[in-house]
Amino acid sequence: MLNAYLDIQPVVAEALAAGKPVVALESTIISHGMPYPQNVETARQVEQVVRDNGAVPATIAIIDGRLKVGLDEGALEALGRAGHAATKCSRRDIPFVLANKGLGATTVASTMIIAAMAGIRVFATGGIGGVHRGAQETFDISADLQEFAQTPVAVVCAGAKSILDIGLTLEYLETQGVPVIGYQTEELPAFYTRESGFKVDYRLESPAAIAEALRLKWELGLAGGAVVANPIPTQFAMPKADIDAAIAQALREADEQGVKGKESTPFLLARVCELTGGNSLAANIQLVLNNAALGARIAASL
C-alpha cells in the first residue's frame, strides 16, 4: 500500500517492484543508540551486510515531514549528527512529527508500520523493546510489543534488551499471539549475552525454515508479525555477571534521577556502555551486523 506521505528510495522501489528481497532497518539505533561517529559508520556497515547477503537495505526515518524508506548518505549523516535532537518516534509520534515537518528517528514499532506501508516484510534491528522491570507498578511497556500483534513484519533481533524484564516480555507476547522464534537456539538471547534463562516458542535451524513459517502465518491471514531471536556471536558476547552488574547500577541511577518513559532505554544503554568501558557498544555493533545478515537471508528465502 503506497501512502501519500511515503517516499521510497528508487533502488528500494525497484527491488520491491521486481520481487527482490528487501530488509528494513530502523533509525533510532543511529540517533539514540550509539554516539557519533560510530552510529553512522555502523549504519553504513549494516546496509552493506544486507547487500552482501543478497538483499536491498531500506533504512527508515522521518525527514522534513516525509516517511522515508531508504536513506542516502546525506540523510544518514544528518541523523547521526542530530543524535538525541531527532525525535524518537513510536506509533503515537508519527503524525505529530509529520505535521511539524521534523526529523524523526523510528523505533521498532514505527519502523514496522512504515515498512508494512512499503510492502517490506523483514526488519533487522539490535534488540526489541519490552516490559520494563517494575512494570507491575509503573505499567511501562514498550509499544513495540503491541505492534508485533498487529503489523505483519518479522523482526530479527538479539532478543529483548537485557535492561528489561524478559520473563514478562515473553508473557505479553504470548498473550498477543506473537511467535518467538529462536534461530539455532532454544533460549531467548538477552542482547549482550546468548542466554537469558527463558525458552523461545520454536527453534528453527535455517533462514528457509523461518521464511516458510512466516509465509504460512500470513497466507492463513493471521495478523501481526514475529520475533526472530538471533544470539550475538559467541566471540562478541559479554560475561553475564559483568553485564548484569552494570545494568543493576544503571537502573538504580535511572530511578534516582527520575528517568522514565521513552528516555529510559537510551539512558540505560548509554550508562551501561560507560560502566563496561565501551565493551557493550562493541557488542551492540556486532549483534546488529549479525542480525542484518540473517534478516537478508530470511528475506531472500521469502
N, C-alpha and C positions, 0 to 999 in steps of 0.2 A: 504494500500500500504506500503510494507516494503522498507526501504531505506538502502543503503549500509553503511550509516553513523549513523544509528539508533540502539541504544541499549535499548531494552525493558526489564525491571526487570522481572525475571522469574514469580513472583506472579502476575504481571500485564499481562504478555503474556498468562499465563494460564487462567486468568479471561476473557480476550478478546477472546481466542480460544473457551472457553466454553459458550460464550454469556452472561457472567455475567456483572453487571453494574460496570463501571469504571469512576472515576471523575479525570480530570486533575487539577493540581494545579501549579501556577506559582512560580518562584524563585526570582524575583526582590523584592517581598514583604519581602523575607528573607534577601537579601543582602542590599537593598537600602531603604526598607520601615520601618524598625524598628531597634533599636540598639541591639547589642549583650549584654546579652544572651536571651533577650525576644524574639528575632527573631527565634532562634532555638526552644525554648520552645513552641512558638506559632505554628511553622511548625509541630511539633510533635502532638500538640493538634488538629490541623486542620485535620491531617491524621487520628487521632483516631476518630474524629467526623464523618468523611466519613465512616469509618468501622462500627461505632455504628449505622449508618443509612442505612446499607445494601449494601455498595459499596466498591470497592477497590480504594485506593488513588494512584495517579500517579503524584508525583511532578516532574516537568520538568526543566532541566538545560542543559548547555553545559559544559562538563568536559573533558579535555585532547583531544580536537578535536573530541568528540563524542556527538551526540544528545542523551541525557539520558531521558528515560521515566520511572520514578520510581527511587527514591534515597534511598540508605541505610543510616544508622545513621552517618557514617563517612563523607559521601558527604554532608549531611545537616549541620553537624558541620563545615566543611570546608567552605561552602558558608556563614554561619553565621559569622564566624570569619573573612573572607575576606572582608565582607562589601562592601564598595564602590570600593575596589580594583578589585572586579569582574566586568567585562564589562557588562553594561546594554544593553541587546541585543533586538533590534526590528528586523523586516524583513530584513532591509538593512545590518545588522551587522552579520547575521548568517554565511555566507561563510568566512568572514574575521577571526572570532573567531575560526572557524574550521581549517582554514589554519594555524593559529598561534598555534594551539593546546592549546588554552587558556581556562580560566574559564569564563563562561558566564551565567549571570542570565537573565532569559527570562521574557519579558514584556507580557502584554495581547496578543499583535499581534503575537509574536514569539511562545508563548505557544500554541495559536490556531493552528499555522502552524504545529508544531511538534505533537500536539495531533491528528490533522487530518491525518498526515502521519501514526500514530499508529492505527488509526481507533477509536479514542475516540471522542464522540460527545458532552460531557458535561464538562464544566470547571467552577470551582468556584474560585472567587477572592474577593478582597476588593471592589475597585471601578475601573471603566474604565477610560481611557484617553478620551480626547475630544478636543473641540475647546477652546483654551486659551482666556482669557479676552484680548481685544485689537487685536484679530486676524485679524480684518479688515485692520490693518496696518502691522502687523508682519507676517501674514499667518501661525501662529504657531498652527497647527492642528495635533493632535496625529495620528500616523499611525494605532492605534487601530481601528479607525473608518472605514478606507478603508478595513481593514482585515475583519470586520463584513460583508462587502458587498460581499466578495468572498470566505471565508473559512467556511465550514459547521460545525461550532461548536457553541453551545449555551453557553453564558457566564452568570453565576449567579453572581450578584454584588449588592452592596448597592447604585446603581445609579452611576452618574458621580461624580467625586471628586468635592467638593464644592469650590475648588480654580479655577474652570473652568467657562466658560460662558455656562450655562446649556441650555439656550434657543437656542443658535446657535448650540450646540452639537446635540440637537434633530432635528433641521432643517437639519443638514448634514446627520444624519441617515435616515431621511425621504427621502431625495433626492436619497440616495443609496438603498432605498427599504428595509431597515433593520427594522424588527418589534421590538418595545419596549414593553415588557410585564410586567405589574405590578402584582406581587404576592400578592393578597388580598389588593391591593391598586390601586387607580385611579390616584395617583400623583407620579411622579418620585421622589424617595428619593434623598437627597443630601449628601450621605456618612455619615457624623456625625449626621445629622438630618433626620427626617422622611419625611419632606416636602420640596419642592423646589418652589412651585407655578406653576409648569408645569405638564401637564397631560401626562400619558402614552398612547400608542395606544390602548391597550387592557388590561382589568383587568381579570385575571383568578384566580380561587379560590383554585385550588388543583394542586399538582405535576402531577397527571394523566392528567388533562386538558392541562397543559403546554406541557407534553410529546406528547399528541395526536396532538396538533397544530404543533409541531416540526416535528413529523413523516410525517404529510401530506405535510408540506412545502418541505421536502426533497424527498418524494415519487413523488411529482409533478415535481421534477427537478429544483426547484427554488434555485438559487445559494445563498451562504452566510449563515451567522449564525443568531443569535438573541440575544437581550439583555433581560435578565430576572432580573427585578429590585425587590429586596427584602429589605424592610426597616429595618434599625437597630432596634433591640428590644427596646420597649418603655423605659424600665428601664435603658438602657445604652445610649439613645440619649442625645445629648448636647443641651443646650438652643441656639436657632438660633442667638440671639443677641450676645452671647459670641463668638460663632464660626465665625460669620460674622466680628466682630471687629478684631479678631486675624488674619483672612485671609486678611483683608484690610491692616493691618500693615505689614504682611509678603510680600504681593505684592509690597508695597512701598519699602521695603528693597531690594527685588529682583531687582527692577528697578534701585535703587540707586547703587547696587553692580554689575549691568550688568549681572545678572544670566539669561541665555537663554537656549533654546533648551531642550535636554533631561536631563539637570541638574536642570531644573526649578522645576519639580514636587518633587524630593527628597528634594531640598532646602526648598520649601514651606511647605511640610508636617512636616519636622523636626522643622522648625521655629514655625509653628502652635502648635506643641507639646510643645515647650518651653513656648510659650505665654499662653498656657492653663494649665500650671503646670502639664503636663503629662496626663491630662484628655483625650486629643484627642487620645493618644496612647492606653489607656484603652478601649476607644470606638472603635478604629480601630480593636483591637484584637477581641472584642465581635462580631462585624459585620462580620468579616471573618469566625468565627466559625458558625455563623448563616447561612451564605451563603453556607458553606460546607455541613451543614445538609440538606438544601433544594436541593443543587446540587445532593447529593446522592439519595434523594427520587425521583428526576426527572429522574436520570439515571436508577434507578430501574424500574420506570414506562416505560421508553423507551425500 
